[in-house]
Amino acid sequence: MSWISFFEKQPEQGQGIWYYGEYIGVWAGEYCYSANDPVSPHLIFCHESPGVVDRMDAPWWMPDDGVMSRPIKPAKDYPEDYPNG
């Protein structure tokens, strides 16, 4: 599988994913879209430790099929379509 930019395509609600961010590394979690969240509607709840990040913290994702071992980080820390401010 290959990494997908959160700004190109979002996972399905409740989908298990692998996610990556430059400052957090690669983790397994679950995607949750929460339209009423005052900070970000795109949230990822970590399955491996307590924590929540959003797509700005982790701009890359790929489906977690439950079989694949921890993937290596993407070649680039940020996708081309990452907002620059």
Residue pairs with C-beta under 8 A, 6 or more apart in sequence:
1 62
1 63
1 68
1 71
2 62
3 20
3 60
3 61
3 62
3 71
3 74
4 60
4 61
4 62
5 59
5 60
5 79
5 80
5 81
5 82
6 42
6 55
6 58
6 59
6 60
6 61
6 79
7 55
7 59
7 79
7 81
7 82
7 83
8 79
8 81
10 31
10 33
10 42
10 55
11 17
11 31
11 61
11 63
12 31
13 31
13 32
13 33
14 30
14 31
14 32
15 30
15 31
15 63
16 28
16 29
16 30
16 47
16 63
16 64
16 66
17 28
17 29
17 30
17 31
17 44
17 61
17 62
17 63
17 64
18 26
18 27
18 28
18 29
18 61
18 62
18 63
18 64
18 68
18 70
18 71
19 26
19 27
19 28
19 29
19 44
19 53
19 58
19 60
19 61
20 26
20 27
20 58
20 59
20 60
20 61
20 73
20 74
21 53
21 57
21 58
21 59
21 60
22 77
22 78
23 57
24 53
24 57
24 58
25 73
26 70
26 71
26 72
26 73
27 46
27 47
27 48
27 49
27 58
28 46
28 47
28 48
28 64
28 70
29 44
29 45
29 46
29 47
29 48
30 44
30 45
30 47
31 42
31 43
31 44
31 61
32 43
32 44
32 45
33 41
33 42
33 43
34 41
34 43
35 41
37 43
39 54
40 54
40 55
40 56
42 54
42 55
43 52
43 53
43 54
44 52
44 53
44 54
44 55
44 58
44 61
45 51
45 52
46 52
46 53
56 83
59 78
59 79
59 82
60 74
60 79
62 71
